[in-house]
Amino acid sequence: MKARIAVFVSGGGTNLQALIDAQGRELISGKIALVVSNNADAYALERAKKAGIATEVVLKKDYISQEAFEEKLKDILALHGIDLIVLAGFMTILTEQFTSCYPKRIINVHPSLIPSFCGEGFYGLRVHRAALDYGVKVTGATVHFVNELCDGGEIIAQKSVEILPGDTPEILQRRVMEQAEWVLLPQAAEKVCASILGGK
Ligand code: GAR
């Protein structure tokens, strides 16, 4: 028996790729059964197709309300029998109406050491720009459970990454991905899969 994982994406999907690679190396006891994107052009969709994973595109603009958008997501998850949702660069906020349906069943990767540089407005390169503007010498990544508070759920894992002289947001983003996100996310996903299976 394997926990069935849905990965939510919006962009390049390098974190999705890290999960696919970990699955290929049998480091994840779950199965990535579905990739959901809120952006039809996301390269992550190509990565999913190459790996033979089912994909769904759900565009917010096609729904009259956030509630209707989230209801559609829930329907798709039910259809695919999903146990765990991994937000991997999913650039839209999910409300309590959605998150409360999956307690401790949604995890997110954030590119800073929460509680620094997180919350509304902190996503993607903006996070790294804020860290550089502040002048911190260490940043990193966090994987946490998702609840109704933006970046506010219980922390599962964190890893620090050094900031070096001459860093730009792009250089720092790459280092945080390589040294922290791509390592932590598969490990955290596995930890949660194992606990889901233990409870089944
Ligand atoms: C990653 O750095 C992820 O941590 C970040 O977006 C990037 C997605 O890259 N997520 C957030 O900022 C969420 N607040 P990817 O599409 O290559 O995985």
Residues whose N, C-alpha, C, O or C-beta is under 5 A from the ligand:
A	BS01	GAR	G11 G12 G13 T14 N15 L16 A88 G89 V109 H110 P111 F122 Y123 G124
